[in-house]
Amino acid sequence: MLLYERMGGGAEAPEPGRVAVPDLSAAGPEGRAARTALALREATATGGWTLLDHPLITLDVAGSPAYLEPDAVVVHPDGGWTVVEIKSFPMIDGSADPAKVGAAARQAAVYVLALQRVAAQVLASTGRPVTVRDQVLLVCPKDFANLPTAEAVDIRKQLATTRRQLQRLTKVEEIAGQLPPGTTFDLRLADDGKTVTRSAAELAEAVGSVDAAYAPECLSACELAFHCREQARAAGAVESLGRGVRGELGGLRTVGEVLAAARTEDVADEATDGSEGAGATAACSPDGDTDAPAAEALRRAAALRAEALAGAGPGGRSGTAGRADGAEGVPACR
Ligand code: SF4
């Protein structure tokens, strides 16, 4: 009913007890995905309201199928499909935490892309075009109460972004092809099914052979986060500072390069005076592009910082904040 009220369009309201809820149980994920696809095709042909409770759909991610389970998919009488996302964060007076709504929209975009694949199969087998709606229904508790409320969320932007990201992913086969022969992450359990037969060092070596793209978000999403963070920090990679900072820094890839770029002006002055600065200038800008916007912004920030420290007097340069060399400045950033 909530979906009909928010996104029903001109369709007839679903009568109580007349919404079809097909059984989607089947053996294994492949069986469930096939059952879901069949139920979607049948519901689309029927022309009534159908609710698919926790369907299983697949999406090709980097050349491998990923199984996805939306909370629900509703088939409208006109044959359109809508994804329903149920969340536990509250919706107060029709609005909710934008960050949480954004995350839910990104998640729903992945489901819509997977459903578009099923819709293409329905078109191929029945000749009937199916619209997977680019608005999803977000269901949340109403004002902290134990009652549901819902709003339609436009996910066109998230769809375009996710589509682009999926197209840019390197195929799993290509990544696997670059690994040393025989690389495995298998713990090789003993016959008791519990005891691992590979040493931690051996496993760490296998994990280390795969490039990682650490970001602070990994900490809440991946069990390898501490390992990857350690590697990123050891390499001085700017990725450990967050994707936003990484994007702002343009071609500067390490904290050392960033600090060197921030010092360029001082160094250039020193170089003019015939001192040792020329080497450091080259280090911060290997391609000689010292006018890059990121380097310019860093120089300005460094000048402001120096000015603030000078204004604070001798006491202002004590502790980590007063350190000018790159190695000591790093922990302050992190
Ligand atoms: S923590 Fe996980 S997701 Fe993040 S880079 Fe490492 S392996 Fe990848």
Residues whose N, C-alpha, C, O or C-beta is under 5 A from the ligand:
A	BS01	SF4	A212 A213 Y214 A215 C218 C222 L224 A225 C228
